[in-house]
């Protein structure tokens, strides 16, 4: 039985080449490389306790990174997420210290976080203020307000019914990590399978074309900032529960880690390309790098230098892959 040459050519066309697979799943391959490197450098890297610690520490950056992905997809930027995390953490702690029901305190805090995000989006779209400037102003203001609430003092004695959010479930699995995974799945579904998600990609891909096609660009950009603020609020609440204290200095410099994770995850700073799935892997890669440095006992100064290099390399790699596609 003979096979025609034409059929062989058709089969070859249908089979993805190694080069195509490498381009499409480059982030996953990088992830595997760092797992291999970590396991070689430290025998504790793949231990159960270290993996659980890594998930716990990744979850706060991961939750905030979901919101940042939405903002960057519409070609925006949110520098205020770290300050909003601190302010919402103080907000829920102060409300709880007055004896308020934890559920009500959490609900009010989430409204505060979403409200601050709405202010960012409203100023940016309504008054045409660049998102960089609008969120920079919010970063300074929210951080100052977080410190002002208690004159820079932490809030202690949070109730056990609240601090359990920072604990474990199913034995030793951090609840914050479970929440991060669930929120990631929800965000992936929203972006891939809803009209809202498709319009976000459209706005980020070409704002003018989206406007001409009838999409209310300002509305969708503002909603992305609201999501970012709300998720920063979620992270602020969970961090206070984990620390068992409201800390006004929490989240300092977090916005840089979040932006780095989103970019490393393949989301374009010019908007319209990327997604939350890549961000999830990007957060894990960054956390693994920091974890490896800590296991080796290297200074945090090296971590900062290395993170800067990673951001630049990620941008170069993403641009290269985009051009090739």
C-alpha positions as CSV (number, residue, x, y, z in Angstrom):
1,X,0.0,0.0,0.0
2,X,1.5,3.3,-1.1
3,X,1.0,6.8,0.3
4,X,0.9,9.7,-2.1
5,X,3.6,12.4,-1.8
6,X,0.9,15.0,-1.7
7,X,-0.7,13.3,1.4
8,X,2.7,13.3,3.1
9,X,3.1,17.0,2.5
10,X,-0.4,17.6,3.9
11,X,0.4,15.6,7.0
12,X,3.6,17.6,7.5
13,X,1.6,20.8,7.2
14,X,-0.9,19.7,9.8
15,X,1.8,18.7,12.3
16,X,3.2,21.6,14.3
17,X,6.9,22.1,14.0
18,X,9.3,22.2,16.9
19,X,9.9,25.9,16.3
20,X,6.2,26.6,16.4
21,X,5.8,24.7,19.7
22,X,8.8,26.5,21.2
23,X,7.3,29.9,20.3
24,X,3.8,29.0,21.5
25,X,4.8,27.4,24.8
26,X,8.1,29.3,25.5
27,X,6.9,30.5,28.9
28,X,6.1,26.9,30.0
29,X,9.5,25.8,28.9
30,X,11.1,28.6,30.9
31,X,9.1,27.5,33.9
32,X,10.4,24.0,33.6
33,X,14.0,25.2,33.2
34,X,13.7,27.2,36.5
35,X,12.3,24.1,38.3
36,X,15.3,22.1,37.0
37,X,17.8,24.8,38.0
38,X,16.2,25.2,41.5
39,X,16.3,21.4,42.1
40,X,19.9,21.3,41.1
41,X,20.9,24.3,43.3
42,X,19.0,23.2,46.4
43,X,17.7,19.9,47.6
44,X,15.0,21.7,49.6
45,X,13.5,23.4,46.5
46,X,11.1,20.6,45.6
47,X,10.2,19.8,49.2
48,X,6.5,19.9,50.1
49,X,7.0,22.6,52.6
50,X,9.0,24.8,50.3
51,X,6.4,24.4,47.5
52,X,3.6,25.4,49.9
53,X,5.6,28.4,51.1
54,X,6.2,29.4,47.5
55,X,2.4,29.2,46.8
56,X,1.6,31.3,49.9
57,X,4.1,34.0,49.0
58,X,3.0,34.0,45.3
59,X,-0.7,34.4,46.0
60,X,-0.7,38.0,47.0
61,X,1.3,39.1,43.9
62,X,-0.7,36.7,41.8
63,X,-4.1,38.1,42.8
64,X,-3.0,41.7,42.2
65,X,-1.4,40.6,38.9
66,X,-4.8,39.3,37.6
67,X,-6.2,42.9,37.9
68,X,-3.0,44.4,36.4
69,X,-3.4,42.0,33.4
70,X,-6.9,43.5,32.6
71,X,-5.4,47.0,32.8
72,X,-2.4,46.3,30.6
73,X,-4.6,44.5,28.1
74,X,-6.3,47.8,27.4
75,X,-2.8,49.5,27.1
76,X,-3.0,51.0,30.6
77,X,-0.9,50.8,33.7
78,X,-1.8,50.8,37.4
79,X,0.9,52.0,39.7
80,X,-1.4,52.3,42.7
81,X,-2.1,48.6,43.4
82,X,0.5,48.4,46.2
83,X,-0.9,51.4,48.0
84,X,-4.5,50.3,47.5
85,X,-3.5,46.9,49.0
86,X,-2.1,48.7,52.1
87,X,-5.1,51.0,52.4
88,X,-7.7,48.3,52.1
89,X,-5.7,46.1,54.6
90,X,-5.8,49.0,57.1
91,X,-9.5,49.6,56.2
92,X,-10.6,46.1,57.0
93,X,-8.4,46.0,60.2
94,X,-9.8,49.2,61.5
95,X,-13.4,48.1,60.9
96,X,-12.8,44.8,62.6
97,X,-11.2,46.6,65.6
98,X,-14.5,48.4,66.1
99,X,-16.3,45.0,66.5
100,X,-17.9,45.0,63.1
101,X,-19.0,41.7,61.6
102,X,-16.1,40.3,59.4
103,X,-18.3,39.7,56.4
104,X,-19.6,43.3,56.4
105,X,-16.1,44.6,57.0
106,X,-14.8,42.6,54.0
107,X,-17.6,43.8,51.8
108,X,-17.1,47.5,52.7
109,X,-13.3,47.1,52.1
110,X,-13.9,45.5,48.6
111,X,-16.1,48.5,47.7
112,X,-13.3,50.8,48.8
113,X,-10.8,49.0,46.6
114,X,-13.1,49.0,43.6
115,X,-14.0,52.6,44.3
116,X,-10.3,53.7,44.2
117,X,-10.0,51.7,40.9
118,X,-13.0,53.6,39.5
119,X,-11.4,56.9,40.4
120,X,-8.3,55.8,38.5
121,X,-10.3,54.8,35.4
122,X,-12.6,57.9,35.6
123,X,-9.7,60.4,35.7
124,X,-7.8,58.6,33.0
125,X,-10.7,58.3,30.5
126,X,-12.9,61.3,31.4
127,X,-10.1,63.9,31.6
128,X,-7.6,62.2,29.3
129,X,-5.0,62.0,32.0
130,X,-2.4,59.3,31.1
131,X,-2.9,56.3,33.3
132,X,0.7,56.5,34.5
133,X,0.1,59.9,36.0
134,X,-3.4,59.2,37.3
135,X,-2.4,56.0,39.1
136,X,0.9,57.6,40.3
137,X,-1.2,60.3,42.1
138,X,-3.4,57.6,43.5
139,X,-0.4,55.6,44.7
140,X,1.0,58.6,46.7
141,X,-2.5,59.6,48.1
142,X,-3.5,56.1,49.1
143,X,-0.2,55.3,50.7
144,X,-0.4,58.6,52.7
145,X,-4.0,57.8,53.7
146,X,-3.0,54.3,54.8
147,X,-0.3,55.8,57.1
148,X,-2.5,58.6,58.3
149,X,-5.3,56.3,59.5
150,X,-3.3,55.2,62.5
151,X,-0.3,57.5,62.3
152,X,1.8,54.7,60.8
153,X,1.0,52.2,63.6
154,X,-0.2,48.7,62.8
155,X,-3.6,47.4,63.9
156,X,-3.4,44.3,66.1
157,X,-5.8,41.9,67.8
158,X,-7.8,40.9,64.7
159,X,-10.5,38.3,65.4
160,X,-9.8,34.6,64.7
161,X,-12.9,34.4,62.4
162,X,-11.0,36.8,60.1
163,X,-7.4,35.6,60.4
164,X,-8.5,32.1,59.4
165,X,-8.5,33.5,55.8
166,X,-4.8,33.5,56.0
167,X,-4.6,29.9,57.2
168,X,-4.7,26.6,55.5
169,X,-7.3,24.3,54.0
170,X,-7.2,20.5,53.2
171,X,-4.4,20.1,55.7
172,X,-1.5,22.3,54.7
173,X,-2.6,24.1,51.5
174,X,-2.7,27.9,51.9
175,X,-6.2,29.3,51.5
176,X,-4.8,32.3,49.8
177,X,-3.3,30.1,47.1
178,X,-6.6,28.4,46.5
179,X,-8.3,31.8,46.2
180,X,-5.6,32.9,43.7
181,X,-6.2,29.8,41.5
182,X,-10.0,30.2,41.6
183,X,-9.7,33.9,40.6
184,X,-7.3,33.0,37.8
185,X,-9.7,30.5,36.4
186,X,-12.6,32.9,36.6
187,X,-10.5,35.6,34.9
188,X,-9.5,33.2,32.1
189,X,-13.1,32.3,31.4
190,X,-14.2,36.0,31.4
191,X,-11.4,37.0,29.0
192,X,-11.8,34.1,26.6
193,X,-15.5,33.2,26.6
194,X,-17.4,36.4,27.2
195,X,-18.3,39.5,25.2
196,X,-16.8,41.6,27.9
197,X,-13.4,39.9,27.5
198,X,-13.4,40.1,23.7
199,X,-14.1,43.8,23.8
200,X,-11.2,44.3,26.2
201,X,-8.9,42.7,23.7
202,X,-10.5,44.8,20.9
203,X,-9.9,48.1,22.9
204,X,-6.3,47.2,23.7
205,X,-5.6,46.1,20.1
206,X,-7.0,49.2,18.4
207,X,-8.8,51.8,20.5
208,X,-9.8,54.0,17.5
209,X,-11.3,51.1,15.6
210,X,-13.1,49.9,18.7
211,X,-14.6,53.3,19.1
212,X,-15.7,53.5,15.5
213,X,-17.3,50.0,15.7
214,X,-19.5,51.2,18.6
215,X,-17.6,50.0,21.6
216,X,-17.7,52.4,24.5
217,X,-13.9,52.5,25.1
218,X,-14.0,54.6,28.2
219,X,-16.4,52.3,29.9
220,X,-14.3,49.1,29.4
221,X,-11.1,50.9,30.3
222,X,-12.7,52.1,33.6
223,X,-14.0,48.6,34.3
224,X,-10.5,47.2,34.0
225,X,-9.3,49.7,36.6
226,X,-12.2,48.8,38.9
227,X,-11.3,45.1,38.6
228,X,-7.6,46.0,39.4
229,X,-8.6,48.0,42.5
230,X,-11.0,45.3,43.7
231,X,-8.4,42.6,43.4
232,X,-5.8,44.8,45.1
233,X,-8.4,45.0,47.9
234,X,-8.8,41.2,48.0
235,X,-5.0,40.9,48.3
236,X,-5.0,43.6,51.1
237,X,-7.7,41.7,53.0
238,X,-5.9,38.4,52.7
239,X,-2.5,39.8,53.6
240,X,-3.9,41.3,56.8
241,X,-5.5,38.0,57.6
242,X,-2.2,36.2,57.0
243,X,-0.1,38.6,59.0
244,X,-2.8,38.8,61.7
245,X,-2.2,42.6,61.7
246,X,-3.1,45.6,59.6
247,X,0.2,46.9,58.3
248,X,0.2,50.4,56.6
249,X,3.5,49.8,54.9
250,X,2.4,46.5,53.3
251,X,2.7,46.2,49.5
252,X,5.5,48.7,49.2
253,X,7.1,48.2,45.7
254,X,4.5,45.6,44.9
255,X,3.4,47.3,41.7
256,X,6.8,46.7,40.2
257,X,6.7,43.0,40.9
258,X,3.2,42.8,39.5
259,X,4.0,44.6,36.3
260,X,7.1,42.4,35.9
261,X,5.0,39.3,36.3
262,X,2.4,40.4,33.8
263,X,5.1,41.3,31.2
264,X,7.0,38.1,31.8
265,X,3.7,36.2,31.3
266,X,3.5,37.5,27.8
267,X,1.0,40.3,28.0
268,X,2.1,43.2,25.8
269,X,2.5,46.6,27.4
270,X,0.9,48.0,24.2
271,X,-2.3,46.2,24.9
272,X,-4.5,43.6,23.1
273,X,-2.2,40.6,23.6
274,X,-1.6,38.2,26.4
275,X,-3.8,36.8,29.2
276,X,-4.2,35.7,32.8
277,X,-2.9,32.2,32.2
278,X,0.5,33.5,31.1
279,X,0.5,35.9,34.1
280,X,-0.1,32.9,36.4
281,X,3.1,31.2,35.1
282,X,5.0,34.6,35.2
283,X,4.2,35.0,38.9
284,X,5.4,31.5,39.6
285,X,8.6,32.0,37.7
286,X,9.4,35.2,39.6
287,X,8.6,33.6,42.9
288,X,10.8,30.6,42.1
289,X,13.7,33.0,41.3
290,X,13.3,34.8,44.6
291,X,12.9,31.4,46.4
292,X,16.1,30.1,44.9
293,X,18.0,33.2,45.9
294,X,16.6,32.8,49.5
295,X,17.5,29.1,49.7
296,X,21.0,30.0,48.5
297,X,21.3,32.8,51.1
298,X,21.9,35.5,48.5
299,X,21.3,39.1,49.3
300,X,18.0,40.8,48.3
301,X,20.2,43.3,46.3
302,X,21.0,40.6,43.8
303,X,17.3,39.8,43.5
304,X,16.5,43.4,42.5
305,X,19.3,43.4,39.9
306,X,18.1,40.1,38.5
307,X,14.5,41.2,38.4
308,X,15.4,44.2,36.3
309,X,17.3,42.1,33.9
310,X,14.3,39.7,33.7
311,X,11.9,42.5,32.8
312,X,14.1,43.7,29.9
313,X,14.7,40.2,28.6
314,X,11.0,39.4,28.8
315,X,10.1,42.5,26.8
316,X,12.7,41.6,24.2
317,X,11.5,38.0,24.0
318,X,7.8,39.0,23.7
319,X,8.6,41.5,21.0
320,X,10.7,39.0,19.1
321,X,7.9,36.3,19.2
322,X,5.3,38.9,18.3
323,X,7.3,39.9,15.2
324,X,7.9,36.3,14.2
325,X,4.1,35.6,14.4
